[in-house]
């Protein structure tokens, strides 16, 4: 399959790129710049091979409405893994809503059959005493969570009106997280290893049955904050990297790495 990967220079993008290429897919990578040295070095320190496959790269802004159709030339599917670390609402809505909208329009025009989107479990809001499923009504408040939820509605609309098969993967906190210090110190089931995330994206792309769905991509464990059952039933996905020991070790390495580069506390 020929796959357009948007956000290819981020942690998730690097992992998805490697997984897709390893399994025989041709990947066209899109980002505003190549992966930075610090990110690939950090991944290596965590035990991840950061060597990238030999794929085509387009250093462009995927949120530019005029760029979408050209990016999709010869492509069969889209993975939208772009995630902004800017906290202002305007860039969040641009990256999380406007970018997918432009590409979905181009997919409909070019008959591109599949669109897989990186959403977030935080659309359900903080519900510490409740287990949420994909059907739990959203509890959005922050601009980031709201923008992701709006994008999920866009995917549903384009499936209904234009027949583009769409999947929104609600990701837990992706580990290792190379930019944020203040992750939970204790194990939370809603965390997920980046290798599991990459595998979930590939399984979503390769699935031929689902027209539209929203799935939790989280680790297995207790207590259960985000029910992972639907992802297993619909896609056959279960996380392979689990347990408090695994995530505590990732957190320890993460803090050591951030300290080594003098990242702000």
DABELGI-V77174 format. One record per residue. N is the residue number from 0. PHI is phi in whole degrees, -180 to 180 (999 if undefined). BURIAL is # if it has 24 or more other C-alpha atoms within 12 Angstrom, else .. D_CENTER is the distance of its C-alpha to the mean C-alpha in Angstrom with 1 decimal. Layout:
# DABELGI-V77174
n:phi:burial:d_center
N:PHI:BURIAL:D_CENTER
N:PHI:BURIAL:D_CENTER
This chain:
# DABELGI-V77174
n:phi:burial:d_center
0:999:#:19.0
1:-93:#:18.4
2:-120:#:14.7
3:-88:#:13.8
4:-109:#:10.6
5:-97:#:10.0
6:87:#:9.0
7:-73:#:10.4
8:-91:#:12.1
9:-85:#:9.7
10:-58:#:9.3
11:-64:#:6.0
12:-60:#:7.6
13:-60:#:10.8
14:-66:#:10.1
15:-65:#:8.7
16:-56:#:11.7
17:-64:#:14.1
18:-66:#:13.4
19:-63:#:13.8
20:-64:#:16.8
21:-62:.:18.3
22:-99:.:18.5
23:90:.:20.2
24:-88:#:17.9
25:-91:#:18.7
26:-116:#:15.9
27:-107:#:16.5
28:-93:#:14.4
29:-126:#:14.3
30:-165:#:14.2
31:-77:.:17.0
32:-159:.:18.0
33:-70:#:17.6
34:-57:#:16.0
35:-75:.:18.5
36:-60:.:21.0
37:-60:.:20.2
38:-69:#:16.6
39:-67:#:17.8
40:-64:.:20.8
41:-63:#:18.9
42:-59:#:16.8
43:-63:.:20.2
44:-64:.:21.8
45:-78:#:19.3
46:96:.:20.4
47:-100:.:17.5
48:-76:.:19.0
49:-87:#:17.6
50:-65:.:19.7
51:-90:#:17.9
52:-64:#:19.1
53:-83:.:21.5
54:-124:#:19.5
55:-74:.:20.1
56:-122:#:18.7
57:-119:#:19.1
58:-92:.:19.2
59:-138:#:18.9
60:-93:#:17.5
61:-71:#:15.5
62:-85:#:16.5
63:-76:.:20.1
64:-58:.:21.4
65:-78:.:23.8
66:-94:.:21.3
67:-62:#:19.2
68:-65:#:21.9
69:-66:.:22.8
70:-61:#:19.3
71:-85:#:19.3
72:-56:.:22.7
73:80:.:22.9
74:-93:#:19.3
75:-104:#:18.7
76:-158:#:15.1
77:-128:#:12.0
78:-112:#:8.4
79:-104:#:7.1
80:-111:#:4.5
81:-71:#:7.2
82:-134:#:7.5
83:-88:#:11.3
84:-98:.:13.3
85:-82:.:16.3
86:-90:.:17.5
87:-72:.:19.7
88:-66:.:19.0
89:-61:.:19.9
90:-65:.:17.2
91:-63:#:14.5
92:-69:#:15.9
93:-64:#:16.2
94:-73:#:12.7
95:-87:#:11.1
96:-122:#:14.0
97:-65:#:16.4
98:-61:#:14.3
99:-59:#:12.8
100:-61:#:16.4
101:-60:#:18.0
102:-72:#:16.0
103:-63:#:16.6
104:-60:#:20.3
105:-67:#:20.5
106:-61:#:19.0
107:-63:#:21.7
108:-69:.:24.4
109:-100:#:23.6
110:59:#:23.1
111:-76:#:19.7
112:-87:#:19.0
113:-141:#:15.2
114:-140:#:12.2
115:-116:#:8.8
116:-122:#:6.5
117:-87:#:3.4
118:-101:#:6.3
119:-146:#:8.0
120:-68:#:11.1
121:-73:#:13.0
122:-63:#:14.0
123:-83:#:16.6
124:73:#:18.0
125:-77:.:19.9
126:-130:.:21.9
127:-64:.:23.3
128:-109:.:25.9
129:-140:.:24.0
130:-91:.:21.8
131:-103:#:19.4
132:-114:#:18.3
133:-66:#:16.3
134:-92:.:19.7
135:-62:.:20.4
136:-55:.:21.2
137:-65:#:18.8
138:-130:.:20.1
139:-83:.:18.4
140:-149:.:20.3
141:-67:.:18.4
142:-62:#:17.4
143:-63:#:13.7
144:-64:#:13.6
145:-63:#:16.0
146:-65:#:14.1
147:-67:#:11.0
148:-65:#:13.7
149:-63:#:15.6
150:-63:#:12.9
151:-60:#:12.9
152:-68:#:16.6
153:-61:#:16.4
154:-59:#:14.7
155:-60:#:17.5
156:-64:#:20.1
157:-72:#:19.3
158:-68:#:19.5
159:-66:.:22.7
160:-94:.:24.4
161:-123:#:23.3
162:78:#:22.3
163:-74:#:18.8
164:-74:#:17.0
165:-130:#:13.7
166:-137:#:11.2
167:-105:#:8.9
168:-99:#:6.9
169:-81:#:7.8
170:-82:#:6.3
171:-73:#:9.4
172:-65:#:10.2
173:-79:#:8.7
174:-117:#:11.9
175:-76:#:13.4
176:-100:#:12.6
177:-92:#:14.7
178:-124:#:15.6
179:-113:.:16.4
180:-79:#:19.6
181:-88:.:20.0
182:-73:#:17.8
183:-58:.:19.7
184:-74:.:22.5
185:-99:.:22.8
186:-71:#:20.6
187:-124:#:18.5
188:-62:#:17.3
189:-82:#:14.1
190:-83:#:12.9
191:-156:#:11.1
192:-74:#:11.7
193:-62:#:9.2
194:-69:#:11.4
195:-68:#:10.9
196:-60:#:7.1
197:-61:#:8.2
198:-66:#:11.0
199:-63:#:9.4
200:-63:#:7.8
201:-65:#:11.3
202:-63:#:13.1
203:-65:#:11.7
204:-66:#:12.8
205:-80:#:16.0
206:-68:#:17.0
207:-109:.:19.9
208:-95:.:20.9
209:-79:#:18.4
210:-86:#:18.9
211:-153:#:16.6
212:-164:#:14.9
213:-125:#:12.6
214:-132:#:11.7
215:-78:#:11.2
216:-115:#:9.4
217:-138:#:11.7
218:-79:#:14.6
219:-90:#:18.0
220:156:#:20.8
221:-133:.:23.1
222:-70:.:23.4
223:-89:#:20.8
224:-94:#:19.0
225:-122:#:16.4
226:-65:#:18.0
227:-90:#:16.1
228:-61:#:19.0
229:-64:#:17.6
230:-62:#:14.8
231:-69:.:17.6
232:-69:.:20.0
233:-82:#:18.1
234:-119:#:16.1
235:79:.:17.8
236:-92:#:14.9
237:-137:#:16.0
238:-66:#:14.7
239:-98:.:17.2
240:-105:#:16.9
241:-140:#:18.5
242:95:#:21.1
243:-62:#:22.2
244:-61:.:23.7
245:-62:#:20.5
246:-76:#:18.6
247:-64:.:21.8
248:-66:.:22.2
249:-62:#:18.8
250:-63:#:19.7
251:-62:#:23.1
252:-66:#:21.9
253:-61:#:19.5
254:-65:#:22.4
255:-62:.:24.8
256:-65:#:22.6
257:-62:#:22.3
258:-65:.:26.0
259:-67:.:26.8
260:-100:.:25.4
261:70:.:26.9
262:-65:.:23.8
263:-60:.:24.9
264:-92:.:25.5
